[in-house]
């Protein structure tokens, strides 16, 4: 068999529906992805699947950042000061270790 490229189609390489199901399950486990079998079947090219997973991960990170920002906005000045002080103290103890 020739070399496999990220631009190759899973099914043109000999993949079939059972293998696709197994691949999706492995991708979900390894990448913490919500990739569906349907999405895999619609875009069976490795590069397309990778782009989908990357976009999914970026969206999840953006959501986490927005949630964190909203939490920070809810802090009082005293709460924010206490958190900053605690963080600085933790950094100092790491430096001295």
C-alpha atoms as a printed R data frame, in Angstrom:
   type eleno elety resid chain resno       x      y      z
1  ATOM     1    CA   UNK     A     1   0.000  0.000  0.000
2  ATOM     2    CA   UNK     A     2   1.222  3.484 -0.784
3  ATOM     3    CA   UNK     A     3   1.645  6.054  1.935
4  ATOM     4    CA   UNK     A     4  -1.508  7.327  3.538
5  ATOM     5    CA   UNK     A     5  -2.138 11.075  3.461
6  ATOM     6    CA   UNK     A     6  -4.366 13.213  5.665
7  ATOM     7    CA   UNK     A     7  -6.169 14.077  2.432
8  ATOM     8    CA   UNK     A     8  -7.141 10.444  1.777
9  ATOM     9    CA   UNK     A     9 -10.720  9.288  2.067
10 ATOM    10    CA   UNK     A    10 -11.318  6.695  4.785
11 ATOM    11    CA   UNK     A    11 -13.611  4.629  2.566
12 ATOM    12    CA   UNK     A    12 -11.328  4.767 -0.471
13 ATOM    13    CA   UNK     A    13  -8.624  3.269  1.759
14 ATOM    14    CA   UNK     A    14 -10.877  0.270  2.443
15 ATOM    15    CA   UNK     A    15 -12.743  1.511  5.494
16 ATOM    16    CA   UNK     A    16 -16.329  0.454  6.090
17 ATOM    17    CA   UNK     A    17 -19.154  1.343  8.468
18 ATOM    18    CA   UNK     A    18 -18.036 -0.901 11.341
19 ATOM    19    CA   UNK     A    19 -14.489  0.456 11.120
20 ATOM    20    CA   UNK     A    20 -15.927  3.980 10.961
21 ATOM    21    CA   UNK     A    21 -17.856  3.342 14.189
22 ATOM    22    CA   UNK     A    22 -14.684  2.082 15.850
23 ATOM    23    CA   UNK     A    23 -12.701  5.062 14.570
24 ATOM    24    CA   UNK     A    24 -15.288  7.536 15.857
25 ATOM    25    CA   UNK     A    25 -15.262  5.887 19.290
26 ATOM    26    CA   UNK     A    26 -11.453  6.056 19.444
27 ATOM    27    CA   UNK     A    27 -11.419  9.678 18.309
28 ATOM    28    CA   UNK     A    28 -14.000 10.567 20.965
29 ATOM    29    CA   UNK     A    29 -11.914  8.885 23.674
30 ATOM    30    CA   UNK     A    30  -8.538 10.290 22.602
31 ATOM    31    CA   UNK     A    31  -9.635 13.812 21.715
32 ATOM    32    CA   UNK     A    32 -12.508 14.312 24.167
33 ATOM    33    CA   UNK     A    33 -14.548 15.035 21.082
34 ATOM    34    CA   UNK     A    34 -18.271 14.895 20.433
35 ATOM    35    CA   UNK     A    35 -17.636 13.741 16.856
36 ATOM    36    CA   UNK     A    36 -20.660 11.887 15.566
37 ATOM    37    CA   UNK     A    37 -20.704  8.944 13.212
38 ATOM    38    CA   UNK     A    38 -22.854 11.038 10.896
39 ATOM    39    CA   UNK     A    39 -20.216 13.807 10.740
40 ATOM    40    CA   UNK     A    40 -17.521 11.210 10.091
41 ATOM    41    CA   UNK     A    41 -19.540  9.655  7.283
42 ATOM    42    CA   UNK     A    42 -20.221 13.091  5.744
43 ATOM    43    CA   UNK     A    43 -16.522 14.046  5.851
44 ATOM    44    CA   UNK     A    44 -14.423 10.872  5.809
45 ATOM    45    CA   UNK     A    45 -11.185 12.725  4.966
46 ATOM    46    CA   UNK     A    46  -8.736 12.811  7.886
47 ATOM    47    CA   UNK     A    47  -7.883 16.487  7.422
48 ATOM    48    CA   UNK     A    48 -11.575 17.445  7.466
49 ATOM    49    CA   UNK     A    49 -12.154 15.453 10.638
50 ATOM    50    CA   UNK     A    50  -9.127 17.113 12.255
51 ATOM    51    CA   UNK     A    51 -10.428 20.581 11.332
52 ATOM    52    CA   UNK     A    52 -13.822 19.677 12.819
53 ATOM    53    CA   UNK     A    53 -12.224 18.549 16.086
54 ATOM    54    CA   UNK     A    54 -10.034 21.667 16.261
55 ATOM    55    CA   UNK     A    55 -13.056 23.919 15.723
56 ATOM    56    CA   UNK     A    56 -14.966 22.007 18.385
57 ATOM    57    CA   UNK     A    57 -12.079 22.410 20.854
58 ATOM    58    CA   UNK     A    58 -11.746 26.149 20.086
59 ATOM    59    CA   UNK     A    59 -15.456 26.649 20.677
60 ATOM    60    CA   UNK     A    60 -15.236 24.786 23.997
61 ATOM    61    CA   UNK     A    61 -12.285 26.944 25.097
62 ATOM    62    CA   UNK     A    62 -14.107 30.127 24.114
63 ATOM    63    CA   UNK     A    63 -17.132 29.011 26.122
64 ATOM    64    CA   UNK     A    64 -14.939 28.311 29.163
65 ATOM    65    CA   UNK     A    65 -13.287 31.716 28.850
66 ATOM    66    CA   UNK     A    66 -16.638 33.495 28.607
67 ATOM    67    CA   UNK     A    67 -17.889 31.626 31.675
68 ATOM    68    CA   UNK     A    68 -14.718 32.528 33.562
69 ATOM    69    CA   UNK     A    69 -15.027 36.165 32.541
70 ATOM    70    CA   UNK     A    70 -18.632 36.221 33.747
71 ATOM    71    CA   UNK     A    71 -17.538 34.717 37.074
72 ATOM    72    CA   UNK     A    72 -14.822 37.356 37.451
73 ATOM    73    CA   UNK     A    73 -17.346 40.120 36.727
74 ATOM    74    CA   UNK     A    74 -19.458 38.845 39.614
75 ATOM    75    CA   UNK     A    75 -16.611 39.204 42.161
76 ATOM    76    CA   UNK     A    76 -16.617 42.030 44.646
77 ATOM    77    CA   UNK     A    77 -13.461 44.115 45.004
78 ATOM    78    CA   UNK     A    78 -12.641 42.324 48.269
79 ATOM    79    CA   UNK     A    79 -13.085 38.873 46.691
80 ATOM    80    CA   UNK     A    80 -10.880 39.831 43.742
81 ATOM    81    CA   UNK     A    81  -8.215 41.202 46.081
82 ATOM    82    CA   UNK     A    82  -8.228 38.021 48.169
83 ATOM    83    CA   UNK     A    83  -7.841 35.867 45.061
84 ATOM    84    CA   UNK     A    84  -4.946 37.954 43.778
85 ATOM    85    CA   UNK     A    85  -3.248 37.885 47.174
86 ATOM    86    CA   UNK     A    86  -3.645 34.099 47.379
87 ATOM    87    CA   UNK     A    87  -2.233 33.685 43.882
88 ATOM    88    CA   UNK     A    88   0.794 35.853 44.674
89 ATOM    89    CA   UNK     A    89   1.461 33.890 47.869
90 ATOM    90    CA   UNK     A    90   1.252 30.611 45.974
91 ATOM    91    CA   UNK     A    91   3.750 31.894 43.390
92 ATOM    92    CA   UNK     A    92   6.172 32.961 46.143
93 ATOM    93    CA   UNK     A    93   6.030 29.541 47.817
94 ATOM    94    CA   UNK     A    94   6.725 27.822 44.475
95 ATOM    95    CA   UNK     A    95   9.771 30.018 43.883
96 ATOM    96    CA   UNK     A    96  11.236 29.235 47.324
97 ATOM    97    CA   UNK     A    97  10.838 25.459 46.918
